[in-house]
């Protein structure tokens, strides 16, 4: 037995299928959480980023002074008390508040 569909029936079936597919789509995910900046990230390497200021070799980075860290840098953003926070220099990534890079500038 052969069945033939009219153009109208085919369009109705397509509309139902498209509607069902739209209703079954995956819920939208939240924006991705920022990731921790890796010291091996190319920008981090270029700026001499260290996750701990205690590991900075003062001979290799002559601008480093004891007491400097991301926590005391004007580039650091975010809520006080968070161990990883956003930095103006590394958009979309979080830096360790105990870290340091050669762009460090004292908070006013």
C-alpha positions as CSV (number, residue, x, y, z in Angstrom):
1,X,0.0,0.0,0.0
2,X,1.5,3.4,-0.9
3,X,0.7,6.5,1.0
4,X,1.4,9.9,-0.4
5,X,1.6,13.1,1.7
6,X,0.4,16.4,0.5
7,X,2.7,19.3,0.7
8,X,0.6,20.8,3.5
9,X,0.9,17.6,5.6
10,X,4.7,17.5,5.1
11,X,5.0,21.1,6.2
12,X,2.9,20.4,9.3
13,X,5.1,17.4,10.2
14,X,8.2,19.5,9.7
15,X,6.8,22.2,11.9
16,X,6.0,19.7,14.6
17,X,9.4,18.1,14.4
18,X,11.1,21.5,14.6
19,X,9.0,22.5,17.6
20,X,9.8,19.3,19.4
21,X,13.5,19.6,18.7
22,X,13.4,23.2,20.1
23,X,11.6,22.0,23.2
24,X,14.1,19.2,23.8
25,X,17.2,21.2,23.3
26,X,19.7,21.2,26.2
27,X,19.3,24.0,28.7
28,X,21.7,26.9,28.3
29,X,24.7,26.5,30.4
30,X,26.0,29.2,32.6
31,X,29.0,31.2,31.5
32,X,32.2,29.2,32.0
33,X,33.9,29.8,35.3
34,X,37.3,31.6,34.9
35,X,40.2,29.2,35.1
36,X,43.3,29.6,37.3
37,X,46.2,31.2,35.3
38,X,48.9,28.7,34.7
39,X,52.5,29.9,35.0
40,X,53.1,28.2,31.7
41,X,50.5,30.3,29.9
42,X,52.3,32.3,27.2
43,X,51.2,35.7,28.6
44,X,52.1,34.6,32.1
45,X,55.6,33.6,30.9
46,X,56.0,36.9,29.1
47,X,55.1,38.8,32.3
48,X,57.1,36.6,34.6
49,X,54.0,35.4,36.6
50,X,54.6,33.2,39.6
51,X,51.8,31.6,41.7
52,X,53.9,32.4,44.8
53,X,56.0,35.5,45.2
54,X,58.2,33.4,47.5
55,X,59.4,31.5,44.4
56,X,60.5,34.6,42.5
57,X,64.2,34.7,41.8
58,X,65.2,38.3,42.5
59,X,68.2,38.0,40.2
60,X,66.1,37.0,37.3
61,X,63.5,39.6,38.1
62,X,65.3,42.7,39.4
63,X,62.1,44.7,39.8
64,X,60.9,42.3,42.4
65,X,61.0,43.5,46.0
66,X,60.1,41.4,49.1
67,X,56.6,42.1,50.2
68,X,55.2,42.5,46.6
69,X,52.4,40.1,45.6
70,X,49.2,40.2,43.6
71,X,47.4,41.0,46.8
72,X,49.2,44.4,47.0
73,X,49.0,45.1,43.3
74,X,46.6,47.6,41.8
75,X,45.8,45.3,38.9
76,X,44.1,42.7,41.2
77,X,40.3,42.8,41.3
78,X,37.6,40.7,43.0
79,X,36.4,40.1,46.5
80,X,38.8,40.4,49.4
81,X,39.5,37.1,51.0
82,X,39.3,35.0,47.8
83,X,42.6,33.1,47.3
84,X,42.2,33.4,43.4
85,X,41.0,36.6,41.9
86,X,40.6,38.3,38.5
87,X,43.5,40.5,37.3
88,X,43.3,43.3,34.7
89,X,46.3,41.8,32.9
90,X,44.9,38.3,32.4
91,X,41.3,38.6,31.3
92,X,39.1,35.6,31.9
93,X,41.6,34.0,34.3
94,X,42.2,34.1,38.0
95,X,45.6,34.8,39.6
96,X,46.8,33.6,43.0
97,X,46.7,36.5,45.5
98,X,50.1,35.2,46.7
99,X,51.5,35.5,43.2
100,X,53.6,38.1,41.4
101,X,54.4,39.3,37.9
102,X,56.8,42.0,36.6
103,X,53.9,44.4,35.9
104,X,53.3,44.7,39.7
105,X,52.2,48.2,40.7
106,X,51.5,49.2,44.3
107,X,47.9,49.9,45.2
108,X,47.3,53.5,46.0
